[in-house]
Amino acid sequence: MRYVIKRVYEPASDDDGFRVLVDRVWPRGVSKEKAHLDLWAKDIAPSTELRKWYGHVPERFGEFARRYREELGANPEALAEARSWGEEHDRVTLLYGAHDGETSQAAVLRDLLASPPVE
């Protein structure tokens, strides 16, 4: 798989490929050196309003994912840039700070980027 997700608190690996932080807010307790980022893509992250509404409440994830995809659809430049990462690199690791990756924006973004663009 070209796009994978990983918690930014986990150690960097040679297998990570191109490492992109997809959080709007810098993760607590992680230095820029320890993060080993290639890019911090704040513009692809959910809006502050959506992030605060969601609050990582599992029951809200479905609605969060729908709203986040809607935000991404309204931000074609950021989405096009994110798609270009996969064209330029064999593997793209989307980094996030949340405790549960499968209910994070990184999972929504991974799934969106792994699917063909809608024309």
SEDRENTI-337633 format. One record per atom (N, C-alpha, C): atom name; x, z negated, y negated. Coordinates in steps of 0.2 Angstrom, whole numbers, plus 5000, padded with zeros to 4 digits. Layout:
residues N
<r><atom>CA</atom><X>X</X><Z>Z</Z><Y>Y</Y></r>
...
This chain:
residues 119
<r><atom>N</atom><X>5004</X><Z>5000</Z><Y>5006</Y></r>
<r><atom>CA</atom><X>5000</X><Z>5000</Z><Y>5000</Y></r>
<r><atom>C</atom><X>5004</X><Z>5000</Z><Y>4994</Y></r>
<r><atom>N</atom><X>5003</X><Z>5004</Z><Y>4989</Y></r>
<r><atom>CA</atom><X>5007</X><Z>5005</Z><Y>4983</Y></r>
<r><atom>C</atom><X>5006</X><Z>4999</Z><Y>4978</Y></r>
<r><atom>N</atom><X>5000</X><Z>4996</Z><Y>4978</Y></r>
<r><atom>CA</atom><X>4998</X><Z>4991</Z><Y>4973</Y></r>
<r><atom>C</atom><X>4997</X><Z>4984</Z><Y>4977</Y></r>
<r><atom>N</atom><X>5001</X><Z>4979</Z><Y>4976</Y></r>
<r><atom>CA</atom><X>5000</X><Z>4973</Z><Y>4979</Y></r>
<r><atom>C</atom><X>4999</X><Z>4967</Z><Y>4974</Y></r>
<r><atom>N</atom><X>4997</X><Z>4962</Z><Y>4976</Y></r>
<r><atom>CA</atom><X>4996</X><Z>4956</Z><Y>4971</Y></r>
<r><atom>C</atom><X>5000</X><Z>4950</Z><Y>4973</Y></r>
<r><atom>N</atom><X>5003</X><Z>4946</Z><Y>4969</Y></r>
<r><atom>CA</atom><X>5007</X><Z>4941</Z><Y>4970</Y></r>
<r><atom>C</atom><X>5007</X><Z>4936</Z><Y>4965</Y></r>
<r><atom>N</atom><X>5007</X><Z>4929</Z><Y>4967</Y></r>
<r><atom>CA</atom><X>5007</X><Z>4924</Z><Y>4962</Y></r>
<r><atom>C</atom><X>5013</X><Z>4924</Z><Y>4958</Y></r>
<r><atom>N</atom><X>5013</X><Z>4923</Z><Y>4952</Y></r>
<r><atom>CA</atom><X>5019</X><Z>4924</Z><Y>4948</Y></r>
<r><atom>C</atom><X>5024</X><Z>4918</Z><Y>4949</Y></r>
<r><atom>N</atom><X>5021</X><Z>4912</Z><Y>4952</Y></r>
<r><atom>CA</atom><X>5025</X><Z>4906</Z><Y>4954</Y></r>
<r><atom>C</atom><X>5029</X><Z>4907</Z><Y>4960</Y></r>
<r><atom>N</atom><X>5027</X><Z>4912</Z><Y>4964</Y></r>
<r><atom>CA</atom><X>5031</X><Z>4914</Z><Y>4970</Y></r>
<r><atom>C</atom><X>5038</X><Z>4917</Z><Y>4968</Y></r>
<r><atom>N</atom><X>5043</X><Z>4916</Z><Y>4972</Y></r>
<r><atom>CA</atom><X>5050</X><Z>4919</Z><Y>4971</Y></r>
<r><atom>C</atom><X>5049</X><Z>4927</Z><Y>4971</Y></r>
<r><atom>N</atom><X>5053</X><Z>4930</Z><Y>4966</Y></r>
<r><atom>CA</atom><X>5053</X><Z>4937</Z><Y>4966</Y></r>
<r><atom>C</atom><X>5057</X><Z>4940</Z><Y>4973</Y></r>
<r><atom>N</atom><X>5055</X><Z>4946</Z><Y>4975</Y></r>
<r><atom>CA</atom><X>5058</X><Z>4948</Z><Y>4981</Y></r>
<r><atom>C</atom><X>5060</X><Z>4956</Z><Y>4980</Y></r>
<r><atom>N</atom><X>5065</X><Z>4958</Z><Y>4983</Y></r>
<r><atom>CA</atom><X>5067</X><Z>4965</Z><Y>4983</Y></r>
<r><atom>C</atom><X>5061</X><Z>4970</Z><Y>4984</Y></r>
<r><atom>N</atom><X>5057</X><Z>4967</Z><Y>4989</Y></r>
<r><atom>CA</atom><X>5051</X><Z>4971</Z><Y>4991</Y></r>
<r><atom>C</atom><X>5046</X><Z>4972</Z><Y>4986</Y></r>
<r><atom>N</atom><X>5046</X><Z>4968</Z><Y>4980</Y></r>
<r><atom>CA</atom><X>5041</X><Z>4969</Z><Y>4975</Y></r>
<r><atom>C</atom><X>5041</X><Z>4975</Z><Y>4971</Y></r>
<r><atom>N</atom><X>5046</X><Z>4979</Z><Y>4971</Y></r>
<r><atom>CA</atom><X>5046</X><Z>4985</Z><Y>4967</Y></r>
<r><atom>C</atom><X>5045</X><Z>4983</Z><Y>4959</Y></r>
<r><atom>N</atom><X>5041</X><Z>4987</Z><Y>4956</Y></r>
<r><atom>CA</atom><X>5039</X><Z>4986</Z><Y>4949</Y></r>
<r><atom>C</atom><X>5035</X><Z>4980</Z><Y>4948</Y></r>
<r><atom>N</atom><X>5037</X><Z>4975</Z><Y>4944</Y></r>
<r><atom>CA</atom><X>5034</X><Z>4969</Z><Y>4944</Y></r>
<r><atom>C</atom><X>5030</X><Z>4968</Z><Y>4937</Y></r>
<r><atom>N</atom><X>5023</X><Z>4968</Z><Y>4937</Y></r>
<r><atom>CA</atom><X>5020</X><Z>4968</Z><Y>4931</Y></r>
<r><atom>C</atom><X>5015</X><Z>4962</Z><Y>4931</Y></r>
<r><atom>N</atom><X>5016</X><Z>4958</Z><Y>4925</Y></r>
<r><atom>CA</atom><X>5011</X><Z>4952</Z><Y>4924</Y></r>
<r><atom>C</atom><X>5005</X><Z>4955</Z><Y>4921</Y></r>
<r><atom>N</atom><X>4999</X><Z>4953</Z><Y>4924</Y></r>
<r><atom>CA</atom><X>4993</X><Z>4956</Z><Y>4922</Y></r>
<r><atom>C</atom><X>4988</X><Z>4950</Z><Y>4919</Y></r>
<r><atom>N</atom><X>4992</X><Z>4945</Z><Y>4916</Y></r>
<r><atom>CA</atom><X>4988</X><Z>4939</Z><Y>4913</Y></r>
<r><atom>C</atom><X>4989</X><Z>4940</Z><Y>4905</Y></r>
<r><atom>N</atom><X>4984</X><Z>4938</Z><Y>4902</Y></r>
<r><atom>CA</atom><X>4984</X><Z>4939</Z><Y>4894</Y></r>
<r><atom>C</atom><X>4988</X><Z>4933</Z><Y>4892</Y></r>
<r><atom>N</atom><X>4988</X><Z>4927</Z><Y>4895</Y></r>
<r><atom>CA</atom><X>4992</X><Z>4921</Z><Y>4893</Y></r>
<r><atom>C</atom><X>4998</X><Z>4920</Z><Y>4898</Y></r>
<r><atom>N</atom><X>5003</X><Z>4918</Z><Y>4895</Y></r>
<r><atom>CA</atom><X>5009</X><Z>4917</Z><Y>4899</Y></r>
<r><atom>C</atom><X>5008</X><Z>4911</Z><Y>4903</Y></r>
<r><atom>N</atom><X>5010</X><Z>4912</Z><Y>4910</Y></r>
<r><atom>CA</atom><X>5009</X><Z>4906</Z><Y>4915</Y></r>
<r><atom>C</atom><X>5013</X><Z>4900</Z><Y>4913</Y></r>
<r><atom>N</atom><X>5010</X><Z>4894</Z><Y>4913</Y></r>
<r><atom>CA</atom><X>5014</X><Z>4888</Z><Y>4912</Y></r>
<r><atom>C</atom><X>5020</X><Z>4887</Z><Y>4917</Y></r>
<r><atom>N</atom><X>5025</X><Z>4884</Z><Y>4914</Y></r>
<r><atom>CA</atom><X>5031</X><Z>4882</Z><Y>4918</Y></r>
<r><atom>C</atom><X>5035</X><Z>4888</Z><Y>4921</Y></r>
<r><atom>N</atom><X>5034</X><Z>4894</Z><Y>4919</Y></r>
<r><atom>CA</atom><X>5038</X><Z>4899</Z><Y>4922</Y></r>
<r><atom>C</atom><X>5042</X><Z>4902</Z><Y>4916</Y></r>
<r><atom>N</atom><X>5048</X><Z>4902</Z><Y>4917</Y></r>
<r><atom>CA</atom><X>5053</X><Z>4905</Z><Y>4912</Y></r>
<r><atom>C</atom><X>5053</X><Z>4913</Z><Y>4912</Y></r>
<r><atom>N</atom><X>5054</X><Z>4916</Z><Y>4907</Y></r>
<r><atom>CA</atom><X>5054</X><Z>4924</Z><Y>4907</Y></r>
<r><atom>C</atom><X>5060</X><Z>4926</Z><Y>4912</Y></r>
<r><atom>N</atom><X>5065</X><Z>4922</Z><Y>4913</Y></r>
<r><atom>CA</atom><X>5070</X><Z>4924</Z><Y>4918</Y></r>
<r><atom>C</atom><X>5068</X><Z>4923</Z><Y>4925</Y></r>
<r><atom>N</atom><X>5064</X><Z>4918</Z><Y>4926</Y></r>
<r><atom>CA</atom><X>5062</X><Z>4916</Z><Y>4933</Y></r>
<r><atom>C</atom><X>5057</X><Z>4921</Z><Y>4935</Y></r>
<r><atom>N</atom><X>5053</X><Z>4924</Z><Y>4930</Y></r>
<r><atom>CA</atom><X>5047</X><Z>4928</Z><Y>4932</Y></r>
<r><atom>C</atom><X>5050</X><Z>4935</Z><Y>4934</Y></r>
<r><atom>N</atom><X>5056</X><Z>4937</Z><Y>4932</Y></r>
<r><atom>CA</atom><X>5059</X><Z>4944</Z><Y>4934</Y></r>
<r><atom>C</atom><X>5054</X><Z>4949</Z><Y>4933</Y></r>
<r><atom>N</atom><X>5051</X><Z>4950</Z><Y>4927</Y></r>
<r><atom>CA</atom><X>5046</X><Z>4955</Z><Y>4925</Y></r>
<r><atom>C</atom><X>5049</X><Z>4961</Z><Y>4923</Y></r>
<r><atom>N</atom><X>5046</X><Z>4967</Z><Y>4925</Y></r>
<r><atom>CA</atom><X>5048</X><Z>4973</Z><Y>4922</Y></r>
<r><atom>C</atom><X>5043</X><Z>4974</Z><Y>4916</Y></r>
<r><atom>N</atom><X>5037</X><Z>4971</Z><Y>4916</Y></r>
<r><atom>CA</atom><X>5032</X><Z>4972</Z><Y>4911</Y></r>
<r><atom>C</atom><X>5027</X><Z>4967</Z><Y>4911</Y></r>
<r><atom>N</atom><X>5025</X><Z>4965</Z><Y>4904</Y></r>
<r><atom>CA</atom><X>5020</X><Z>4960</Z><Y>4904</Y></r>
<r><atom>C</atom><X>5014</X><Z>4964</Z><Y>4900</Y></r>
<r><atom>N</atom><X>5009</X><Z>4966</Z><Y>4904</Y></r>
<r><atom>CA</atom><X>5004</X><Z>4971</Z><Y>4902</Y></r>
<r><atom>C</atom><X>4998</X><Z>4967</Z><Y>4900</Y></r>
<r><atom>N</atom><X>4998</X><Z>4964</Z><Y>4894</Y></r>
<r><atom>CA</atom><X>4993</X><Z>4960</Z><Y>4891</Y></r>
<r><atom>C</atom><X>4987</X><Z>4964</Z><Y>4890</Y></r>
<r><atom>N</atom><X>4987</X><Z>4970</Z><Y>4888</Y></r>
<r><atom>CA</atom><X>4982</X><Z>4974</Z><Y>4886</Y></r>
<r><atom>C</atom><X>4977</X><Z>4976</Z><Y>4892</Y></r>
<r><atom>N</atom><X>4980</X><Z>4975</Z><Y>4898</Y></r>
<r><atom>CA</atom><X>4976</X><Z>4977</Z><Y>4904</Y></r>
<r><atom>C</atom><X>4972</X><Z>4971</Z><Y>4907</Y></r>
<r><atom>N</atom><X>4974</X><Z>4965</Z><Y>4904</Y></r>
<r><atom>CA</atom><X>4971</X><Z>4959</Z><Y>4906</Y></r>
<r><atom>C</atom><X>4963</X><Z>4958</Z><Y>4904</Y></r>
<r><atom>N</atom><X>4959</X><Z>4954</Z><Y>4907</Y></r>
<r><atom>CA</atom><X>4953</X><Z>4953</Z><Y>4904</Y></r>
<r><atom>C</atom><X>4953</X><Z>4950</Z><Y>4897</Y></r>
<r><atom>N</atom><X>4948</X><Z>4951</Z><Y>4893</Y></r>
<r><atom>CA</atom><X>4947</X><Z>4948</Z><Y>4887</Y></r>
<r><atom>C</atom><X>4947</X><Z>4940</Z><Y>4887</Y></r>
<r><atom>N</atom><X>4949</X><Z>4937</Z><Y>4882</Y></r>
<r><atom>CA</atom><X>4949</X><Z>4930</Z><Y>4882</Y></r>
<r><atom>C</atom><X>4942</X><Z>4927</Z><Y>4883</Y></r>
<r><atom>N</atom><X>4937</X><Z>4931</Z><Y>4880</Y></r>
<r><atom>CA</atom><X>4930</X><Z>4928</Z><Y>4881</Y></r>
<r><atom>C</atom><X>4928</X><Z>4929</Z><Y>4888</Y></r>
<r><atom>N</atom><X>4930</X><Z>4934</Z><Y>4892</Y></r>
<r><atom>CA</atom><X>4928</X><Z>4935</Z><Y>4899</Y></r>
<r><atom>C</atom><X>4932</X><Z>4930</Z><Y>4903</Y></r>
<r><atom>N</atom><X>4938</X><Z>4929</Z><Y>4902</Y></r>
<r><atom>CA</atom><X>4942</X><Z>4924</Z><Y>4905</Y></r>
<r><atom>C</atom><X>4940</X><Z>4917</Z><Y>4905</Y></r>
<r><atom>N</atom><X>4938</X><Z>4915</Z><Y>4899</Y></r>
<r><atom>CA</atom><X>4935</X><Z>4909</Z><Y>4898</Y></r>
<r><atom>C</atom><X>4928</X><Z>4908</Z><Y>4901</Y></r>
<r><atom>N</atom><X>4924</X><Z>4913</Z><Y>4901</Y></r>
<r><atom>CA</atom><X>4917</X><Z>4913</Z><Y>4904</Y></r>
<r><atom>C</atom><X>4918</X><Z>4912</Z><Y>4912</Y></r>
<r><atom>N</atom><X>4923</X><Z>4916</Z><Y>4915</Y></r>
<r><atom>CA</atom><X>4924</X><Z>4915</Z><Y>4922</Y></r>
<r><atom>C</atom><X>4926</X><Z>4909</Z><Y>4924</Y></r>
<r><atom>N</atom><X>4932</X><Z>4906</Z><Y>4921</Y></r>
<r><atom>CA</atom><X>4934</X><Z>4900</Z><Y>4922</Y></r>
<r><atom>C</atom><X>4936</X><Z>4899</Z><Y>4930</Y></r>
<r><atom>N</atom><X>4937</X><Z>4904</Z><Y>4933</Y></r>
<r><atom>CA</atom><X>4939</X><Z>4904</Z><Y>4940</Y></r>
<r><atom>C</atom><X>4934</X><Z>4900</Z><Y>4945</Y></r>
<r><atom>N</atom><X>4928</X><Z>4901</Z><Y>4943</Y></r>
<r><atom>CA</atom><X>4922</X><Z>4898</Z><Y>4946</Y></r>
<r><atom>C</atom><X>4920</X><Z>4903</Z><Y>4952</Y></r>
<r><atom>N</atom><X>4921</X><Z>4902</Z><Y>4958</Y></r>
<r><atom>CA</atom><X>4921</X><Z>4907</Z><Y>4963</Y></r>
<r><atom>C</atom><X>4914</X><Z>4910</Z><Y>4963</Y></r>
<r><atom>N</atom><X>4909</X><Z>4907</Z><Y>4962</Y></r>
<r><atom>CA</atom><X>4902</X><Z>4910</Z><Y>4962</Y></r>
<r><atom>C</atom><X>4901</X><Z>4915</Z><Y>4956</Y></r>
<r><atom>N</atom><X>4905</X><Z>4915</Z><Y>4951</Y></r>
<r><atom>CA</atom><X>4905</X><Z>4920</Z><Y>4946</Y></r>
<r><atom>C</atom><X>4909</X><Z>4926</Z><Y>4947</Y></r>
<r><atom>N</atom><X>4913</X><Z>4926</Z><Y>4953</Y></r>
<r><atom>CA</atom><X>4918</X><Z>4931</Z><Y>4954</Y></r>
<r><atom>C</atom><X>4915</X><Z>4938</Z><Y>4954</Y></r>
<r><atom>N</atom><X>4909</X><Z>4939</Z><Y>4957</Y></r>
<r><atom>CA</atom><X>4906</X><Z>4946</Z><Y>4957</Y></r>
<r><atom>C</atom><X>4904</X><Z>4948</Z><Y>4950</Y></r>
<r><atom>N</atom><X>4901</X><Z>4944</Z><Y>4947</Y></r>
<r><atom>CA</atom><X>4900</X><Z>4946</Z><Y>4940</Y></r>
<r><atom>C</atom><X>4906</X><Z>4947</Z><Y>4935</Y></r>
<r><atom>N</atom><X>4911</X><Z>4943</Z><Y>4936</Y></r>
<r><atom>CA</atom><X>4917</X><Z>4943</Z><Y>4933</Y></r>
<r><atom>C</atom><X>4920</X><Z>4950</Z><Y>4934</Y></r>
<r><atom>N</atom><X>4920</X><Z>4952</Z><Y>4941</Y></r>
<r><atom>CA</atom><X>4924</X><Z>4958</Z><Y>4943</Y></r>
<r><atom>C</atom><X>4920</X><Z>4964</Z><Y>4940</Y></r>
<r><atom>N</atom><X>4913</X><Z>4964</Z><Y>4939</Y></r>
<r><atom>CA</atom><X>4909</X><Z>4969</Z><Y>4936</Y></r>
<r><atom>C</atom><X>4911</X><Z>4970</Z><Y>4929</Y></r>
<r><atom>N</atom><X>4911</X><Z>4964</Z><Y>4925</Y></r>
<r><atom>CA</atom><X>4912</X><Z>4964</Z><Y>4918</Y></r>
<r><atom>C</atom><X>4919</X><Z>4966</Z><Y>4917</Y></r>
<r><atom>N</atom><X>4924</X><Z>4964</Z><Y>4921</Y></r>
<r><atom>CA</atom><X>4931</X><Z>4966</Z><Y>4920</Y></r>
<r><atom>C</atom><X>4932</X><Z>4974</Z><Y>4921</Y></r>
<r><atom>N</atom><X>4929</X><Z>4977</Z><Y>4926</Y></r>
<r><atom>CA</atom><X>4929</X><Z>4984</Z><Y>4927</Y></r>
<r><atom>C</atom><X>4926</X><Z>4988</Z><Y>4921</Y></r>
<r><atom>N</atom><X>4921</X><Z>4985</Z><Y>4918</Y></r>
<r><atom>CA</atom><X>4917</X><Z>4988</Z><Y>4912</Y></r>
<r><atom>C</atom><X>4922</X><Z>4987</Z><Y>4906</Y></r>
<r><atom>N</atom><X>4926</X><Z>4982</Z><Y>4906</Y></r>
<r><atom>CA</atom><X>4931</X><Z>4982</Z><Y>4900</Y></r>
<r><atom>C</atom><X>4936</X><Z>4987</Z><Y>4901</Y></r>
<r><atom>N</atom><X>4939</X><Z>4987</Z><Y>4907</Y></r>
<r><atom>CA</atom><X>4944</X><Z>4992</Z><Y>4909</Y></r>
<r><atom>C</atom><X>4941</X><Z>4999</Z><Y>4908</Y></r>
<r><atom>N</atom><X>4935</X><Z>5001</Z><Y>4909</Y></r>
<r><atom>CA</atom><X>4932</X><Z>5007</Z><Y>4908</Y></r>
<r><atom>C</atom><X>4932</X><Z>5009</Z><Y>4900</Y></r>
<r><atom>N</atom><X>4931</X><Z>5004</Z><Y>4896</Y></r>
<r><atom>CA</atom><X>4931</X><Z>5004</Z><Y>4889</Y></r>
<r><atom>C</atom><X>4938</X><Z>5005</Z><Y>4886</Y></r>
<r><atom>N</atom><X>4944</X><Z>5004</Z><Y>4890</Y></r>
<r><atom>CA</atom><X>4951</X><Z>5004</Z><Y>4888</Y></r>
<r><atom>C</atom><X>4954</X><Z>5009</Z><Y>4892</Y></r>
<r><atom>N</atom><X>4953</X><Z>5016</Z><Y>4891</Y></r>
<r><atom>CA</atom><X>4956</X><Z>5021</Z><Y>4895</Y></r>
<r><atom>C</atom><X>4963</X><Z>5021</Z><Y>4894</Y></r>
<r><atom>N</atom><X>4966</X><Z>5020</Z><Y>4889</Y></r>
<r><atom>CA</atom><X>4973</X><Z>5020</Z><Y>4888</Y></r>
<r><atom>C</atom><X>4977</X><Z>5015</Z><Y>4892</Y></r>
<r><atom>N</atom><X>4975</X><Z>5009</Z><Y>4892</Y></r>
<r><atom>CA</atom><X>4978</X><Z>5004</Z><Y>4896</Y></r>
<r><atom>C</atom><X>4977</X><Z>5006</Z><Y>4904</Y></r>
<r><atom>N</atom><X>4971</X><Z>5008</Z><Y>4906</Y></r>
<r><atom>CA</atom><X>4970</X><Z>5010</Z><Y>4913</Y></r>
<r><atom>C</atom><X>4975</X><Z>5016</Z><Y>4915</Y></r>
<r><atom>N</atom><X>4975</X><Z>5021</Z><Y>4910</Y></r>
<r><atom>CA</atom><X>4980</X><Z>5026</Z><Y>4912</Y></r>
<r><atom>C</atom><X>4987</X><Z>5024</Z><Y>4912</Y></r>
<r><atom>N</atom><X>4989</X><Z>5020</Z><Y>4908</Y></r>
<r><atom>CA</atom><X>4996</X><Z>5017</Z><Y>4909</Y></r>
<r><atom>C</atom><X>4997</X><Z>5013</Z><Y>4915</Y></r>
<r><atom>N</atom><X>4992</X><Z>5009</Z><Y>4917</Y></r>
<r><atom>CA</atom><X>4992</X><Z>5006</Z><Y>4924</Y></r>
<r><atom>C</atom><X>4993</X><Z>5011</Z><Y>4930</Y></r>
<r><atom>N</atom><X>4989</X><Z>5016</Z><Y>4929</Y></r>
<r><atom>CA</atom><X>4989</X><Z>5021</Z><Y>4935</Y></r>
<r><atom>C</atom><X>4996</X><Z>5024</Z><Y>4935</Y></r>
<r><atom>N</atom><X>4999</X><Z>5025</Z><Y>4929</Y></r>
<r><atom>CA</atom><X>5006</X><Z>5028</Z><Y>4929</Y></r>
<r><atom>C</atom><X>5011</X><Z>5024</Z><Y>4932</Y></r>
<r><atom>N</atom><X>5010</X><Z>5018</Z><Y>4932</Y></r>
<r><atom>CA</atom><X>5015</X><Z>5013</Z><Y>4936</Y></r>
<r><atom>C</atom><X>5016</X><Z>5016</Z><Y>4943</Y></r>
<r><atom>N</atom><X>5010</X><Z>5017</Z><Y>4946</Y></r>
<r><atom>CA</atom><X>5010</X><Z>5019</Z><Y>4953</Y></r>
<r><atom>C</atom><X>5013</X><Z>5026</Z><Y>4954</Y></r>
<r><atom>N</atom><X>5012</X><Z>5030</Z><Y>4949</Y></r>
<r><atom>CA</atom><X>5015</X><Z>5037</Z><Y>4950</Y></r>
<r><atom>C</atom><X>5023</X><Z>5037</Z><Y>4949</Y></r>
<r><atom>N</atom><X>5025</X><Z>5032</Z><Y>4945</Y></r>
<r><atom>CA</atom><X>5032</X><Z>5031</Z><Y>4944</Y></r>
<r><atom>C</atom><X>5036</X><Z>5027</Z><Y>4949</Y></r>
<r><atom>N</atom><X>5032</X><Z>5023</Z><Y>4952</Y></r>
<r><atom>CA</atom><X>5036</X><Z>5018</Z><Y>4957</Y></r>
<r><atom>C</atom><X>5032</X><Z>5018</Z><Y>4964</Y></r>
<r><atom>N</atom><X>5036</X><Z>5017</Z><Y>4969</Y></r>
<r><atom>CA</atom><X>5033</X><Z>5017</Z><Y>4976</Y></r>
<r><atom>C</atom><X>5029</X><Z>5011</Z><Y>4977</Y></r>
<r><atom>N</atom><X>5031</X><Z>5005</Z><Y>4974</Y></r>
<r><atom>CA</atom><X>5027</X><Z>4999</Z><Y>4975</Y></r>
<r><atom>C</atom><X>5026</X><Z>4995</Z><Y>4968</Y></r>
<r><atom>N</atom><X>5020</X><Z>4993</Z><Y>4967</Y></r>
<r><atom>CA</atom><X>5019</X><Z>4990</Z><Y>4960</Y></r>
<r><atom>C</atom><X>5016</X><Z>4983</Z><Y>4962</Y></r>
<r><atom>N</atom><X>5019</X><Z>4977</Z><Y>4960</Y></r>
<r><atom>CA</atom><X>5017</X><Z>4971</Z><Y>4961</Y></r>
<r><atom>C</atom><X>5013</X><Z>4968</Z><Y>4955</Y></r>
<r><atom>N</atom><X>5007</X><Z>4967</Z><Y>4956</Y></r>
<r><atom>CA</atom><X>5003</X><Z>4964</Z><Y>4950</Y></r>
<r><atom>C</atom><X>5003</X><Z>4957</Z><Y>4950</Y></r>
<r><atom>N</atom><X>5006</X><Z>4954</Z><Y>4946</Y></r>
<r><atom>CA</atom><X>5007</X><Z>4946</Z><Y>4946</Y></r>
<r><atom>C</atom><X>5002</X><Z>4943</Z><Y>4942</Y></r>
<r><atom>N</atom><X>5000</X><Z>4937</Z><Y>4944</Y></r>
<r><atom>CA</atom><X>4995</X><Z>4933</Z><Y>4941</Y></r>
<r><atom>C</atom><X>4997</X><Z>4926</Z><Y>4942</Y></r>
<r><atom>N</atom><X>4993</X><Z>4922</Z><Y>4938</Y></r>
<r><atom>CA</atom><X>4995</X><Z>4914</Z><Y>4938</Y></r>
<r><atom>C</atom><X>4990</X><Z>4910</Z><Y>4941</Y></r>
<r><atom>N</atom><X>4984</X><Z>4913</Z><Y>4943</Y></r>
<r><atom>CA</atom><X>4978</X><Z>4909</Z><Y>4946</Y></r>
<r><atom>C</atom><X>4980</X><Z>4907</Z><Y>4953</Y></r>
<r><atom>N</atom><X>4977</X><Z>4901</Z><Y>4955</Y></r>
<r><atom>CA</atom><X>4978</X><Z>4899</Z><Y>4961</Y></r>
<r><atom>C</atom><X>4976</X><Z>4903</Z><Y>4967</Y></r>
<r><atom>N</atom><X>4970</X><Z>4907</Z><Y>4966</Y></r>
<r><atom>CA</atom><X>4968</X><Z>4911</Z><Y>4971</Y></r>
<r><atom>C</atom><X>4968</X><Z>4918</Z><Y>4969</Y></r>
<r><atom>N</atom><X>4972</X><Z>4922</Z><Y>4972</Y></r>
<r><atom>CA</atom><X>4973</X><Z>4929</Z><Y>4970</Y></r>
<r><atom>C</atom><X>4967</X><Z>4934</Z><Y>4972</Y></r>
<r><atom>N</atom><X>4964</X><Z>4932</Z><Y>4977</Y></r>
<r><atom>CA</atom><X>4958</X><Z>4937</Z><Y>4979</Y></r>
<r><atom>C</atom><X>4952</X><Z>4936</Z><Y>4974</Y></r>
<r><atom>N</atom><X>4952</X><Z>4931</Z><Y>4970</Y></r>
<r><atom>CA</atom><X>4947</X><Z>4930</Z><Y>4965</Y></r>
<r><atom>C</atom><X>4950</X><Z>4930</Z><Y>4958</Y></r>
<r><atom>N</atom><X>4955</X><Z>4934</Z><Y>4957</Y></r>
<r><atom>CA</atom><X>4958</X><Z>4935</Z><Y>4951</Y></r>
<r><atom>C</atom><X>4957</X><Z>4942</Z><Y>4948</Y></r>
<r><atom>N</atom><X>4959</X><Z>4943</Z><Y>4942</Y></r>
<r><atom>CA</atom><X>4959</X><Z>4950</Z><Y>4939</Y></r>
<r><atom>C</atom><X>4964</X><Z>4954</Z><Y>4943</Y></r>
<r><atom>N</atom><X>4969</X><Z>4951</Z><Y>4945</Y></r>
<r><atom>CA</atom><X>4974</X><Z>4956</Z><Y>4949</Y></r>
<r><atom>C</atom><X>4971</X><Z>4959</Z><Y>4955</Y></r>
<r><atom>N</atom><X>4967</X><Z>4956</Z><Y>4958</Y></r>
<r><atom>CA</atom><X>4963</X><Z>4959</Z><Y>4964</Y></r>
<r><atom>C</atom><X>4959</X><Z>4964</Z><Y>4962</Y></r>
<r><atom>N</atom><X>4955</X><Z>4963</Z><Y>4957</Y></r>
<r><atom>CA</atom><X>4950</X><Z>4968</Z><Y>4954</Y></r>
<r><atom>C</atom><X>4954</X><Z>4974</Z><Y>4952</Y></r>
<r><atom>N</atom><X>4960</X><Z>4973</Z><Y>4948</Y></r>
<r><atom>CA</atom><X>4964</X><Z>4979</Z><Y>4946</Y></r>
<r><atom>C</atom><X>4967</X><Z>4982</Z><Y>4952</Y></r>
<r><atom>N</atom><X>4970</X><Z>4979</Z><Y>4957</Y></r>
<r><atom>CA</atom><X>4973</X><Z>4982</Z><Y>4963</Y></r>
<r><atom>C</atom><X>4968</X><Z>4986</Z><Y>4966</Y></r>
<r><atom>N</atom><X>4962</X><Z>4984</Z><Y>4967</Y></r>
<r><atom>CA</atom><X>4957</X><Z>4988</Z><Y>4970</Y></r>
<r><atom>C</atom><X>4955</X><Z>4994</Z><Y>4966</Y></r>
<r><atom>N</atom><X>4955</X><Z>4993</Z><Y>4960</Y></r>
<r><atom>CA</atom><X>4953</X><Z>4999</Z><Y>4955</Y></r>
<r><atom>C</atom><X>4959</X><Z>5004</Z><Y>4955</Y></r>
<r><atom>N</atom><X>4965</X><Z>5002</Z><Y>4955</Y></r>
<r><atom>CA</atom><X>4971</X><Z>5007</Z><Y>4955</Y></r>
<r><atom>C</atom><X>4972</X><Z>5010</Z><Y>4961</Y></r>
<r><atom>N</atom><X>4970</X><Z>5007</Z><Y>4967</Y></r>
<r><atom>CA</atom><X>4971</X><Z>5010</Z><Y>4973</Y></r>
<r><atom>C</atom><X>4966</X><Z>5015</Z><Y>4975</Y></r>
<r><atom>N</atom><X>4960</X><Z>5015</Z><Y>4971</Y></r>
<r><atom>CA</atom><X>4955</X><Z>5020</Z><Y>4972</Y></r>
<r><atom>C</atom><X>4956</X><Z>5026</Z><Y>4967</Y></r>
<r><atom>N</atom><X>4954</X><Z>5032</Z><Y>4969</Y></r>
<r><atom>CA</atom><X>4955</X><Z>5038</Z><Y>4965</Y></r>
<r><atom>C</atom><X>4951</X><Z>5037</Z><Y>4958</Y></r>
<r><atom>N</atom><X>4954</X><Z>5040</Z><Y>4953</Y></r>
<r><atom>CA</atom><X>4951</X><Z>5039</Z><Y>4947</Y></r>
<r><atom>C</atom><X>4944</X><Z>5043</Z><Y>4947</Y></r>
<r><atom>N</atom><X>4939</X><Z>5040</Z><Y>4943</Y></r>
<r><atom>CA</atom><X>4933</X><Z>5043</Z><Y>4943</Y></r>
<r><atom>C</atom><X>4933</X><Z>5048</Z><Y>4937</Y></r>
<r><atom>N</atom><X>4931</X><Z>5055</Z><Y>4938</Y></r>
<r><atom>CA</atom><X>4932</X><Z>5060</Z><Y>4933</Y></r>
<r><atom>C</atom><X>4926</X><Z>5060</Z><Y>4929</Y></r>
